[in-house]
């Protein structure tokens, strides 16, 4: 899976009634930059009234996502997997970034640990930080295009 962060710029009606220009990040699963941009336009069009633009699309280094449908925030967990070099007997750490859905820091830790159950590799958490992501969109598998129908 390739996860792309897409920033959507639009005029948002704030709770106090004022209109403010915002630039919100979203994550989409796509095969290319072009597909990522098309996916975020498709996903956001029903929710945004008026004009909007895609201000940035960039590939992320997220290796896995632990989902929780009850959560409203996204947390980035940097985890180091520890291996031992057989020749030198030296510890080697390889860092991965895992996105975790949770409502708070404690829940992010718990959901991460639940997602790591059954993992045979030794690991240590290097950091857990809340992200500004508004939402994450999985790939839509088995979808046929309207032109093919």
Secondary structure, DSSP 8 states (H G I E B T S, - for coil): --EEEEEEEEEEE-TTS-EEEEEEEEEEE-SSHHHHHHHHHHHHHTT--S-EEEEEEEE--EEEEE--TT--EEEEEEEEEEEE-TTT--EEEEEEEEEEEESSHHHHHHHHHHHTTT--SEEEEEEEEE-----EE---TT---GGG-
